[in-house]
């Protein structure tokens, strides 16, 4: 596997871990919110966390999309003659 692909997959895994951490933070804030006033006071923090998750998801999606490539393999008599990437 190409070093760039491995690096990108590692970065995607890291981003997914960050998404999970931020999601847990949002869930914790929501679960510990006891009333509307408290929810209003926490709304700025919640909004920041939600925007962070959005940016992380977009980054992961872009990386995954960059890894999704189509290849054409030319094989004759069981021998690989060429590999072409289709964009």
PyMOL commands that set and color helices and strands:
alter all, ss='L'
color gray80, all
select helices_A, chain A and resi 3-31+36-67
alter helices_A, ss='H'
color red, helices_A
select strands_A, chain A and resi 70-76+79-86
alter strands_A, ss='S'
color yellow, strands_A
deselect
rebuild
show_as cartoon
